Amino acid sequence: MIITRQASAGMPARHVPWPVRSGPVPPLAACFNTRPETGLARALAPGGTAVLTQPAPPEAAGSPSVAALGGTGKTQLAAAIALSAWRAGDVDLLAWVPAGSKDAILSGYAEALAAAEIPGARANPGAAAATFLSWLAGTSRPWLLVLDDVTDAGDLDGLWPSGPAGLVLVTTRLPASVIGGGNRMIVEVGPFSPREALSYLTARLTEPGMRAGALDLASDLGCLPLSLAMASAVVADSHSGCRRYRELLAQRARLVSGAGTGELSRTVAAAWSLSLDRADAIAPPKTAAYALAMAALLDPEGVPEAVLTCRAACDYICGPSSTGTPADQSAVRAVFDSLARVGLVTIDPECAPRTVRVHGTVQAAIRQVITPTGQIGRASCRERV
């Protein structure tokens, strides 16, 4: 549908295409597992707000709950809802706004304002955000706005979107008591149920021989979607099996050191470490850990491939022999393809510049073992994990 906006004085009319999409909507994971929460948009009336958060940890827990580690699938659920609404033509505006800081929220609002070509997009971020919120409140066009990974409820003071034609979806690890209030629907998104975890592993592991012990593996991993994704990627790529992976996981988890590290944290760390081992086996020699260390320090919302294949990045990942040639850039792409095969990064197939993403939980775990020289040292990685 093409809409001609009313021209301002002295300005030609503009033809703005609708629907409009703004922001880095992440791709759905392989074998995305439909969960009851994916019907959330249908349960919300226009003008509603839903917050996808995590279950409260058990009282007096000695270590973090599996949900507290992140990776329960909140962002994936939000992406599924958003993409479903977009593909069905239910919304004229889909805005995905990274919400890790107030500045990120302001930038996301300004980006959406510009995408819809609403006057005011060139103002400073605060003014542009105010214009955008005012437009949402008054428009009759159906819209869906996702605030992904809110880390501080205070960042949204004065910036909560609302409007009778729209839906707001928030993902956060903050407890409901902090982010809730008003008429916001709170949806706690925990790990998979054992049945969901088994269904996911069965879909990912196409060879029946790989599946033996799948339910036990799911239990070992706390049914955490993030860990299951890494584990199943390694099992499928190595053509081994769940039982063999369980043995390796137990051995690696026992090596994890660090005061205060809980059992679940050790298991997650062991899982990403085993994925790195597999990447080492299929990537160009001595490159996977360097590439992963770099990605762990960059934006979790995604990094364009051009950044990861620039001369400085090639020098860091490929080593002293790098000359910044197309061959080096091709080698770096191969490294990230290998990391994607084992579940450590995702590469958006629908994004023209090939955007590489690393889950925030994986980034946080990797940063703990990055050496002072800025790499995941081989010794450091194997000693700590």
Secondary structure as UniProt FT lines:
FT   STRAND          2..4
FT   TURN            9..10
FT   STRAND          15..17
FT   STRAND          20..22
FT   TURN            30..31
FT   HELIX           36..39
FT   HELIX           40..43
FT   TURN            46..47
FT   STRAND          49..53
FT   TURN            59..60
FT   HELIX           67..69
FT   HELIX           74..87
FT   TURN            88..89
FT   STRAND          93..98
FT   HELIX           102..115
FT   TURN            116..117
FT   TURN            119..122
FT   HELIX           125..138
FT   STRAND          143..150
FT   HELIX           153..156
FT   TURN            157..159
FT   TURN            164..165
FT   STRAND          166..172
FT   HELIX           176..179
FT   TURN            182..183
FT   STRAND          185..188
FT   HELIX           194..204
FT   HELIX           208..210
FT   TURN            212..213
FT   HELIX           214..220
FT   TURN            221..223
FT   HELIX           225..238
FT   HELIX           242..255
FT   TURN            259..260
FT   HELIX           263..282
FT   TURN            285..286
FT   HELIX           288..296
FT   TURN            300..301
FT   STRAND          303..304
FT   HELIX           305..308
FT   HELIX           311..318
FT   TURN            320..321
FT   HELIX           326..341
FT   TURN            342..343
FT   STRAND          346..347
FT   TURN            349..350
FT   TURN            352..353
FT   STRAND          355..357
FT   HELIX           360..367
FT   TURN            368..369
FT   TURN            372..373
FT   HELIX           378..384
//
